[in-house]
Amino acid sequence: MKSSSHSLVSSWRYVAGAWLAIALFDAIQTVVSMRAMGMHHAWLTLFIVTAASWAPWAVLTPAILALLQRFHLPSRDAAPWGAHIAACLAIGWVWATWAAMLEHQTNPFAYAAGPGSFELLWKSKFLGTLVIDVLLYGAVVTLALMLDAHNRLLHQRTASAQLAELLAQAQLSALKLQIEPHFIFNSLNAVTGLIREKKDNEAIAMIAALGDLLRRVTDQSERQFVSMEEEIEFLHKYLAIQQMRFAERLRYQIDIPDDLMKAQVPDFVVQALVENAIKHGIAKRARGGELKVAASRDGDTLALCVSNDGPPLPERLEERVGISNTRQRLLALYGNASDLTLQNHASTGVMATITLPYREH
């Protein structure tokens, strides 16, 4: 209730301020132009009367806005148009009556015989301002419609931004959940194998690395962006665990220029591509394979590439969950300014490439 009351007060201030500006401009213009033509009037009275004559428009503008809420324009029905035409004529009648009364009572033009009869003044005011009434009423309605459209656009943009943020958070949560189950189980199986082989130091190192990695995965901050340096640091820990599991079957190379380490990237975005490359590429080959991670910048565009020499993509590709989540998350974060492509690379292998706007973290 307080917010609504504050909004009404604020709106009334804008309306009153706008009409006051128009009234002062008209009063100044009237006095200056008549003095320039050498006329002799009661200048102060004329100034006050001319400015005060705009009061009906200031008072009745909220009524126009309220009527517009009930009878929307433009409309194909005759009723809304009839209601607004009647309102326009009514305001013109009030304006003419008020202005005629002020002039009849004060005689601002200093006529020696007086201002004349009220009836003649009113008729002159009403008929002489009919066109102005329509223009002013139309201007109020047009401005109100423009402001309403602008507010609705802002609301839609805000809602879209909030939905995009919620979607990105949901995709990040899904990505975290995707990392945890099979990766944790495979890592624990690898630790069990190391213990059985009495490779205690390797088992301890793998448990410590797994703990560091899971601490990052279960981070509740729900941040969407990290620096490239932090993303690659996490990737090294992830690959170190995977290499303990795959041993010589997994070889990897990370080629990230130092000047790109401050680049802003979505959290876990590179890891998602690497996990997909290992799971659906290298893990399917008995002799394993090599994984390459690279990044480059072209003006305002950052490109992240993850390639492997695993089996090529099938002709009829069904997009996997990890890639689908990453694609939707990029869309939520960057819209059409980002892209994710999968394509066969060299004679054998697959390359995943993400392009997104370059920003520094």
N, C-alpha and C positions, 0 to 999 in steps of 0.2 A: 504493500500500500504506500509506503514511504517513497519507494522508487518511482511508482506511477505518479504520485503527487509532484515529486521533483521534476519528472519529465514534462508534466503539464505546465509547471511554472517556467521551466526553461523554454518551452515552445512559445508561451505567451510573451516572454521577453524578446524572443527573436521577431515575433509578429509585430509587437509594439515598436521595437527598434526600427524595423523596416519601414513602417508607415510614418514614423516620426521623421526619418530621413527624407522620405518623399514629401512630407508636409513642409519641412524646412526649405527643401530645394524649391518647391513651388512658390512658397511665400517670398523667398529671396529673389527668385526670377521675376515674379510679378512686380515687386517693388522697384527693383533695379530697372527693368524694362520701361515701366511707366514713368519713372523719374527721368530716364534717358530721353523720352519723348516729350519732356517738358510739362507733364501733367502735374496738377496740384491736388493731392489727396491727403487724408489723415494717415500718414505713412505708418506710424506705429500701430494704429488700429487696423489698418489694412493688412499689415504683416501678421498680426495676431489672429485676425478673423480668417485669413487665407489658410494659415497653418491649422487653426482649430477646426476648420471645415472638413478636414480629413478624418476626424475622430470616428465617424460612423464606420468607415472601412476598417479601422484598427479594432473597434469593438466587435464588429460582425464577422471578421475573417475566421475566428474559431468556429462560428456557426456554419460558414461555408465548408470548412474542413470536416465538420461533423456530418453535414449533409452529404458530402462526397463519400464518406464512409458508408452511408446507408444507400445512396443512389450512385453506383459506380459509373464512371465515364472513362473511355467511350463505351457506348452501349448500343445494341441493335433495337432495344425496346424504346418506346416513346415516353414511358413514364419517367425515367431518369432525366431525360432532356427537358420534359415539361416541368419537373420539380426544380431544376436548376435555372430555367428561364424565368419561372415565377420568383425564385429567390433573387435573381439578378434584378428584376424589375422592382422587387420589394426594397432591396438595398438602395437602388436608384431613387426610389420614393423617399426613403429615410434620409439619404444624403441631400437631396434637393430641399427637403423640409428643414433640415438642420442648417444648411448653408443659407437658405432664404431667411430663416429666423435670425441668424447671427447678423446678416446684412441689414435686415429691417430694424433690428434693435440698435445697431451701432453706427450705421451710415458711414462706412469706412471710405467711400469715395467723396465724402463731404459735399454732397449735392445740396444746393441752397434750398430747393423745394422738398428736401427729404428723399429717402430711398425709394419711395413709391409704395403701392399697396403690396401686401404680403402675397396675395393671390397671383399678381403679375410676376412678382419675383420668383415664386415657387414654380410657376409654369415655365418661365424662362430657364430656370436652373434644370428642371426635370427634362424638358425637351432638348435643351442644349447639351446635356451630358449623357444622352442615351447611348451614343456610340462609345463614349468613354467608359460608361458603366459596363458594357459588354466586354470591352478590351481589358478593363481591370479585373472583372470577374474571371474572364478566360485566363488572364495571366496568373491569378491566384490558383486556379484549378490546375493549370499546366505545371506550375512550379511544385505544387503539392504532389502531382503524379510523378514528376521527375525525382523528387526527393524520396518518395515511397519506393520507386524502382531502384534508386541508388541504395537505399537501406536494405531492400530485399537482396540485392546483389552482394552487398557486404555480408549479410547474414548467410547467404549460400556459400560464399567463399570461406567464411569462418567455419561453417558446418563441414564443408569439404575438407578443409585443413585438419579439423578435428578427426574426421573419419579416416583420413589418410594416416594421421598419427596413430590412431587406434589400430588400423590395419597393419602398419609397420611394426607396432609393438606385438601384435598377435603373430605376425610372421617371425619376429625375433624369438618369441616364446616357443613357437613351433620348431624353429631351427635348433634351439637349445634342447628341446625334448628329443629331436631327431638325433642329435649328437650323442646323448647320454646312453640309451639302452644298448644298442649293438656294440658301440665302441667300448663301453665300460665292461661288458661281458667278455669281449674278445681280449681286452687288456688284462682282465683278471685271469683269464685262461692262460695268457702268455706268462703272467707272473707265476701261476701255479706250475707251468712247465719249467720255468727257470729254477723254482725251488726244488722240484723233483730232480733236476739235473745238478742240484747243489751249487748253482750259480748265484750265491747269496748277494754278492755286491750288485750284480745286474738286476736282481729282483728288487733290492732296496731302492736302487736308482729309478727303476720303472715305477715303483709305488710313489716315490717322492714326486716324480714328473707328473704322474697321474693326479696326485693331490693338487699340484699347482694348476693343472689344466682344469680340473673340476671346480676349483675355486673361482676361476674366471667364468666357467660355463654357468654356474649357479649364482652369479652376481645378480642381485636384485635391483640394481640401479636402473635397469631398463633403458640405458643410454643407447642411442641409435648409431652414434658415430665415434670412431676412435682415430688416432693417427695411424698412418701406414706403418710406422715403427712399432707401435704396440700390436697391430694386427700380425706383422711378420714375426715378432717375438713369440706371440701365441702359436703361430704356425710352426715355428722351430720346435716348440715343446710337443706339439701334436705329432709332427713328423718323427721326432725322436722316439716317441712311444710306438708309432707305427713301424719304425725301422727295427725296433727290438722284436716286434712281432713277425715282420716279414724277413728280417735279416738281410741277406744279400739280394733277395728278390726285389727289394725296393731301393732305388737310387734316385736322388733328387738334387735339383739345382735351383737356387733362388737368385734371380738377377733383378735386383731393385736398386736403381741409382740412389746415391745419398741425397740428392736434391729433391727426391720424391718422398723421403721419409716423414716429412711434415704434412703430406697430403691427407685430407680428410676422406675416410672411407667408411662404409657401413660396417658395423661390428659383425665379425664372423663371415663376411662376404667371401674372402679368399679361402678360408677354411672350408666353406661349403663346396666350393668348386674342387678343392683338393680332395676332400672326402669322396666326392662323386667320381673323380678320376681314379682314385685308388680302388674303390668298391666295384666300379663297373668297367675298369680298364685293367690296371696292373694285377689285381687279385685274380682275374680270370685267366691269367697266363701262368703256366707252370714255371717258366723261367723269370717271371716278374717283368719288370720294365723300369723305364726312367721317367721321372716326373719333372717338369720344368715350370717354374713360376716366374713371370716377368711383368714389368710395368713400364709404361712409357707415357710421355705427355706430348700432346700436339695442341699448342695454344691453350685454350680453356677446356680441353678435353683430356681426361685421364683414362688410359686403357689398361686393364688388368687381364693378363692371359695365363691360363693354366692348360698345359698340354701334356699328353702322355702317349706312349707308343703301344697302347693296348689295342684291343679289337676295334675296327672302325665302326661307325654308326650304321645301324641297319637302315634299309631303304624306307621302311615305314616305322618312324621313331615315335614311341610313346613317351612323352616327357615324364621324367621321374619326379618324385615328391620333392627332393632337395632342390633341383633346378627350378621346379614350379614355384616353390616357396621363395626362392631367391628372386625370380622374375617378378612376382607379385610385390615383393618387398621393395624392389628397386622402383617399380611403378608408383608405389605409394609415397616413396621418399622423393623421387625426382620427376615423376610424370613421364612425358615423352622425351625428356632430356637424357634419358639413360637407355641402354640396350644390352641384351644378353644374347649371344649367338653361340651355337654349337655347330662345329663342322669337322669333317675329316681332315687330318693334318698329315702332310707328306704321304709316303707310300702306305704306312700303317700308323694308326694313332688318331687321337681326337684332340681338338683344341676348343676350349671354352673361353670366350672373350667378353668382358664387361667393359662398356664405355659409359662414363658418367662425367658430370661437370667437375672440373678441377677446383677444389677449394682447400685452403690450408686449415688444419685443425686448430 
